[in-house]
Amino acid sequence: MRLLLHTMATPELGPSGALALAQELELDGIDLICQSGYRCAIAPDASLDVARALRDEADRRGLVIGALTPYEKRFNS
């Protein structure tokens, strides 16, 4: 079992900051939100280069991005 930091708990950070915090807390990685307009998320339309760079940073830190969590708010739109 992995212990992950969910990025909903870190709205003031970006994904890199969440990775740094997870490392500081000696967790295994992060559960990354996938949503537009949320600071500590990866945008659904992020390029592969952006996604790979984030994965590479996690690898360098010895962490994982264990899950991508989509959040949709426009159900009635």
Contacts in CASP RR format, 6 or more apart in sequence:
PFRMAT RR
TARGET T0000
AUTHOR 0000-0000-0000
METHOD contacts of the structure
MODEL  1
MRLLLHTMATPELGPSGALALAQELELDGIDLICQSGYRCAIAPDASLDV
ARALRDEADRRGLVIGALTPYEKRFNS
2 28 0 8 1.000
2 29 0 8 1.000
2 64 0 8 1.000
2 66 0 8 1.000
3 27 0 8 1.000
3 28 0 8 1.000
3 29 0 8 1.000
4 22 0 8 1.000
4 27 0 8 1.000
4 28 0 8 1.000
4 29 0 8 1.000
4 30 0 8 1.000
4 31 0 8 1.000
4 64 0 8 1.000
4 66 0 8 1.000
4 67 0 8 1.000
5 18 0 8 1.000
5 21 0 8 1.000
5 22 0 8 1.000
5 25 0 8 1.000
5 27 0 8 1.000
5 29 0 8 1.000
5 30 0 8 1.000
5 31 0 8 1.000
6 30 0 8 1.000
6 31 0 8 1.000
6 33 0 8 1.000
6 69 0 8 1.000
7 13 0 8 1.000
7 14 0 8 1.000
7 15 0 8 1.000
7 18 0 8 1.000
7 30 0 8 1.000
7 31 0 8 1.000
7 32 0 8 1.000
7 33 0 8 1.000
7 40 0 8 1.000
7 41 0 8 1.000
8 33 0 8 1.000
8 40 0 8 1.000
8 69 0 8 1.000
10 17 0 8 1.000
10 18 0 8 1.000
10 21 0 8 1.000
10 40 0 8 1.000
11 38 0 8 1.000
11 39 0 8 1.000
11 40 0 8 1.000
12 39 0 8 1.000
12 40 0 8 1.000
13 21 0 8 1.000
13 39 0 8 1.000
13 40 0 8 1.000
14 39 0 8 1.000
14 40 0 8 1.000
15 30 0 8 1.000
15 32 0 8 1.000
15 40 0 8 1.000
15 41 0 8 1.000
15 42 0 8 1.000
15 54 0 8 1.000
16 54 0 8 1.000
16 57 0 8 1.000
17 40 0 8 1.000
18 30 0 8 1.000
18 32 0 8 1.000
18 40 0 8 1.000
19 29 0 8 1.000
19 30 0 8 1.000
19 54 0 8 1.000
19 57 0 8 1.000
19 58 0 8 1.000
19 61 0 8 1.000
19 63 0 8 1.000
20 61 0 8 1.000
22 28 0 8 1.000
22 29 0 8 1.000
22 30 0 8 1.000
22 61 0 8 1.000
22 63 0 8 1.000
23 29 0 8 1.000
23 61 0 8 1.000
23 62 0 8 1.000
23 63 0 8 1.000
27 63 0 8 1.000
28 63 0 8 1.000
28 64 0 8 1.000
29 58 0 8 1.000
29 63 0 8 1.000
29 64 0 8 1.000
29 65 0 8 1.000
29 66 0 8 1.000
30 58 0 8 1.000
30 63 0 8 1.000
30 64 0 8 1.000
30 65 0 8 1.000
30 66 0 8 1.000
31 65 0 8 1.000
31 66 0 8 1.000
31 67 0 8 1.000
31 69 0 8 1.000
32 41 0 8 1.000
32 42 0 8 1.000
32 54 0 8 1.000
32 65 0 8 1.000
32 66 0 8 1.000
32 67 0 8 1.000
32 68 0 8 1.000
32 69 0 8 1.000
33 40 0 8 1.000
33 41 0 8 1.000
33 42 0 8 1.000
33 68 0 8 1.000
33 69 0 8 1.000
33 70 0 8 1.000
33 71 0 8 1.000
34 41 0 8 1.000
34 42 0 8 1.000
34 43 0 8 1.000
34 44 0 8 1.000
34 68 0 8 1.000
34 69 0 8 1.000
34 70 0 8 1.000
34 71 0 8 1.000
35 41 0 8 1.000
35 43 0 8 1.000
35 44 0 8 1.000
35 70 0 8 1.000
35 71 0 8 1.000
36 43 0 8 1.000
36 44 0 8 1.000
36 45 0 8 1.000
37 43 0 8 1.000
38 71 0 8 1.000
42 50 0 8 1.000
42 51 0 8 1.000
42 54 0 8 1.000
42 68 0 8 1.000
44 70 0 8 1.000
54 65 0 8 1.000
55 65 0 8 1.000
58 64 0 8 1.000
58 65 0 8 1.000
END
